[in-house]
Amino acid sequence: MLSGTSWAFNVSEDLWRSYTWQIQNRIKTLEDLKRFIDLTPEEEEGIRKTQGLYPLAITPYYLSLIDPQDPNDPIRLQAIPRAVEVDPKVQSKAWADPFKEEGQIPGLTHRYPDRVLMVVTTFCAVYCRHCMRKRIFAQGERARTKEEIDRMIDYISAHKEIRDVLISGGEPFSLSNEKIDYILSKLRDIDHVEIIRFGTRLPVLAPQRFFDKELLKILEKHSPIWVNTHFNHPKEITPLAQEAVDNLLRHGVPVNNQTVLLKGVNDDPKVMLDLMRGLLRIKVKPQYLFHCDPVKGAVHFRTTVDKGLEIIDYLRGRISGMGIPTYAVDLPGGKGKVPLLPDYVISREGNTFTFKAFDGSKVVYTIDEPL
Ligand code: SF4
């Protein structure tokens, strides 16, 4: 019996630390889930109604983070479907693909001139209820074929303006080590590709993937590789998550975090402060706090922009600048992200500014022109 999992699983530590075991034992049906949690009527209805559209899968590890007594547990809200995901009254103001990611080449998005996104699989260890790419999950769990990957690589090779490639999904680290090595080798053969990043949630959902020495060596071999991950709540910062991050860092892979602001999960300044402090403790840099996108099936997680600004304002003065993410909203029509900041300039006359300091006080400061 392992701490934190005693209510749920009774397995050896070796199995618990095995990524393959975690994936093979994902909870994917209503009946399976009921063995572990007393589901609410809304959850039962949600699982039934979302079937075939927005799948259910939860790793034993992620499930073990849930407090089964608390229907509003923040992990539970992210992992267990609710009927609101398919309520037309709620979801009708949202879009399946608000950012127009789907382009000419399947799986490839070329939005900014110097960057591309490669969606290499539709598989995820856990299907997060707030996912901005929920539309792809109805396709079933499918990794891109070698031919499809080659088509993306050929495009990148032919476009010399591309310096930065983000490999994402679905879950890109669900691909085999061999396939990951293949993609990275091909990208490293392209002179103009300088930066390779992975968008992965496995440090949160199945950190055991990063206990695989062979994978870590592959990432080190193709350095510099960056990882963007996705912690949303302090409960997700566990010893195993820390071990995964540590392994990545020891193999030269910096880990940045992108949190999504989610109603009921983390729309609370104190929770967000705990999260950012926890991330710094495990050496993960909080990079972005994203305003939740108007994605069909996830729009019920949206908060107001004022809530996001309130959180950023609260963080300032309570944590060093290193721990304050950039709050950003993704513009519709594929126009990219814009940062949002609370108003720190209350008024200005010429070079005399009235600023709002972190403690709420007003400070008048004349900033002279440079000589
Ligand atoms: S792991 Fe990422 S891509 Fe997969 S469902 Fe969660 S948020 Fe979406």
Residues whose N, C-alpha, C, O or C-beta is under 5 A from the ligand:
A	BS01	SF4	C124 V126 Y127 C128 C131 G169 G170 R201
